[in-house]
């Protein structure tokens, strides 16, 4: 780490696009680095409630992290409210005050109706979120198993609602592959290269849609791969 240039460590857990959920031991290692070098940690935890078989741990909850971590959240994922555009940040008071000043020159605030809906969402019984998580889990298992059957090597994600598939058995050009897939099957994916050079050779699927549509999409992909 360059002590002079490095100011912030940015993490995303659960991760987009891989669905990785960082373990407590990994978070503790990151926290130790932040303390040693006096760095801030910006933690994107938008998918915190969409975790399967693991427990989400916020790095801000670890000992000594109060003055180092800014946690970013949104109602779009955990409460299925993407159209309302509501989110928040929690962190050290001095940093939040500075962010607030900048924010007022950008958007001022979220619409009143969005704020009221967000408040209502927070008051809902946990059962609503758990039912949604179980449905995502059902889709997750189906799409990952089907993708692997089709020869698109895919690791089972532990969080979020994405599957990140390896397409190197077919091509090294994820953008071209995604473009042709959309043109020929009307199935939209995100080229892995859009997530950086290490994402090349992969494509990202989202299973945040109806189960039957996912089934239909997989059938179309199967036909596409036979002629690719």
C-alpha positions in Angstrom: 0.0 0.0 0.0 1.3 3.5 -0.9 1.0 5.3 2.4 1.0 8.7 0.7 -1.6 8.1 -2.1 -3.9 5.5 -0.5 -6.9 7.0 1.4 -9.7 4.5 1.0 -10.3 0.8 0.7 -13.5 -0.1 -1.2 -15.3 -3.4 -0.7 -18.6 -4.8 -1.9 -20.2 -7.7 0.0 -22.3 -9.5 -1.1 -20.6 -8.8 -4.4 -21.9 -7.8 -7.7 -21.2 -9.5 -10.1 -19.8 -12.7 -8.4 -22.2 -13.0 -5.4 -19.2 -13.5 -3.1 -19.8 -12.9 0.6 -16.7 -11.9 2.5 -15.9 -14.0 5.5 -15.3 -12.5 9.0 -11.7 -13.4 8.8 -11.2 -11.6 5.5 -13.0 -8.6 6.9 -10.8 -8.6 10.0 -7.7 -8.6 7.8 -9.0 -5.6 5.8 -9.9 -3.9 9.1 -6.4 -4.4 10.4 -4.9 -2.8 7.3 -7.3 0.2 7.7 -6.2 0.7 11.2 -2.5 0.2 10.5 -2.5 2.8 7.6 -5.3 5.0 9.0 -7.5 4.5 6.0 -11.3 4.8 5.4 -13.2 1.8 4.2 -16.2 2.4 1.9 -18.4 -0.7 2.2 -21.1 -1.3 -0.4 -23.6 -3.7 1.3 -26.6 -3.2 -0.9 -27.4 -7.0 -1.0 -26.9 -7.6 2.8 -30.3 -9.3 3.2 -29.9 -11.5 0.1 -27.5 -14.1 1.5 -27.7 -17.9 1.1 -26.1 -20.4 3.5 -23.8 -17.8 5.0 -24.1 -14.8 7.4 -23.6 -11.3 6.2 -21.2 -9.4 8.5 -20.8 -5.6 8.2 -17.2 -4.6 8.5 -18.5 -1.5 10.4 -19.6 -3.8 13.2 -16.0 -5.0 14.0 -14.1 -3.6 16.9 -12.3 -0.4 16.2 -14.1 0.3 13.0 -16.4 3.2 14.1 -14.1 5.9 12.8 -12.9 4.1 9.7 -16.0 2.7 7.9 -18.7 4.3 5.8 -21.4 1.8 4.9 -23.5 2.4 1.8 -27.0 1.0 1.6 -30.0 1.1 -0.7 -33.7 0.1 -0.6 -33.5 -1.1 -4.2 -32.3 -4.6 -3.5 -33.3 -5.7 0.0 -36.7 -4.2 -0.2 -37.2 -4.5 -4.0 -37.7 -0.7 -4.5 -35.4 0.2 -7.4 -37.7 2.8 -8.8 -37.9 4.8 -5.6 -34.1 5.7 -5.7 -33.6 5.8 -1.9 -30.3 5.0 -0.2 -28.2 6.1 2.7 -24.7 6.2 4.1 -23.7 5.6 7.8 -20.2 6.5 9.1 -18.1 8.9 11.1 -19.9 12.1 11.8 -17.3 14.4 10.3 -17.3 12.5 7.1 -21.0 12.3 6.8 -21.3 16.1 7.3 -18.8 16.7 4.5 -20.7 14.3 2.2 -24.0 16.1 3.1 -22.6 19.4 1.9 -21.7 17.9 -1.5 -25.0 16.0 -1.7 -27.0 19.2 -1.3 -25.4 20.5 -4.5 -26.2 17.4 -6.4 -29.7 16.2 -5.7 -30.8 17.8 -2.4 -33.0 14.9 -1.2 -35.1 11.9 -2.4 -38.7 12.6 -3.2 -41.1 12.7 -0.2 -43.1 9.7 -1.4 -39.9 7.7 -1.8 -38.9 8.5 1.8 -42.3 7.6 3.1 -42.2 4.3 1.3 -38.7 3.5 2.6 -39.9 4.2 6.1 -42.8 1.9 5.6 -40.5 -0.8 4.3 -38.4 -0.6 7.5 -41.5 -1.3 9.5 -42.6 -4.5 7.7 -42.3 -7.9 9.3 -39.1 -9.7 8.5 -41.2 -12.5 6.9 -41.6 -10.4 3.7 -37.9 -10.2 3.2 -37.4 -13.8 4.1 -40.0 -15.0 1.6 -38.3 -12.9 -1.1 -34.9 -14.3 -0.1 -36.2 -17.9 -0.4 -37.6 -17.2 -3.8 -34.3 -15.8 -5.0 -32.6 -18.9 -3.5 -34.9 -21.1 -5.6 -34.0 -19.2 -8.7 -30.3 -19.2 -7.8 -30.1 -23.0 -7.5 -32.0 -23.5 -10.8 -30.0 -21.1 -12.9 -26.6 -22.1 -11.7 -27.3 -25.8 -12.1 -28.7 -25.2 -15.5 -25.8 -23.1 -16.7 -23.3 -25.7 -15.6 -25.3 -28.4 -17.5 -25.0 -26.1 -20.6 -21.2 -26.0 -20.2 -21.1 -22.4 -18.8 -19.0 -23.0 -15.7 -20.7 -21.2 -12.9 -19.8 -21.1 -9.2 -22.8 -21.1 -6.8 -23.0 -17.5 -5.4 -23.6 -16.9 -1.7 -25.3 -13.6 -2.1 -27.0 -11.0 -4.3 -29.0 -12.2 -7.4 -26.4 -12.7 -10.0 -24.6 -15.7 -11.6 -21.1 -15.1 -13.1 -20.5 -17.6 -15.8 -17.2 -18.6 -17.4 -17.5 -18.7 -21.3 -13.9 -19.4 -22.1 -14.8 -22.8 -23.6 -16.7 -20.8 -26.3 -14.9 -17.5 -26.6 -12.6 -14.9 -25.0 -14.7 -12.0 -26.2 -17.5 -11.5 -23.6 -18.8 -8.4 -25.3 -19.3 -10.1 -28.7 -20.8 -13.2 -27.1 -23.3 -11.1 -25.1 -24.2 -9.0 -28.2 -24.9 -12.1 -30.3 -26.8 -13.8 -27.5 -29.1 -10.7 -27.3 -29.5 -10.5 -31.0 -30.4 -14.1 -31.6 -32.3 -15.1 -28.4 -33.4 -11.8 -26.8 -31.7 -12.9 -23.6 -29.7 -10.0 -22.1 -26.5 -10.5 -20.0 -23.7 -8.2 -19.0 -20.3 -8.8 -20.5 -17.7 -9.6 -17.8 -15.3 -7.1 -19.3 -17.7 -4.3 -18.1 -16.5 -5.2 -14.6 -12.8 -4.7 -15.5 -10.2 -6.6 -17.3 -10.3 -9.6 -14.9 -13.9 -10.1 -15.8 -13.1 -10.9 -19.5 -14.1 -14.4 -20.4 -17.2 -14.2 -18.1 -20.8 -13.0 -18.5 -23.2 -12.0 -15.7 -26.8 -13.3 -15.5 -29.4 -11.8 -13.2 -32.1 -14.0 -11.7 -34.1 -11.1 -10.4 -37.0 -12.0 -12.7 -39.8 -14.5 -12.9 -38.8 -18.2 -12.5 -40.6 -19.2 -15.7 -38.8 -16.5 -17.7 -35.5 -17.9 -16.4 -36.5 -21.3 -17.6 -37.4 -19.9 -21.0 -34.2 -18.0 -21.2 -32.1 -21.1 -20.4 -33.9 -23.0 -23.1 -33.0 -20.3 -25.6 -29.4 -20.2 -24.5 -29.2 -24.0 -24.9 -30.2 -23.7 -28.6 -27.8 -20.7 -29.1 -24.8 -22.6 -27.7 -25.4 -25.6 -30.0 -24.8 -23.3 -33.1 -22.2 -21.0 -31.6 
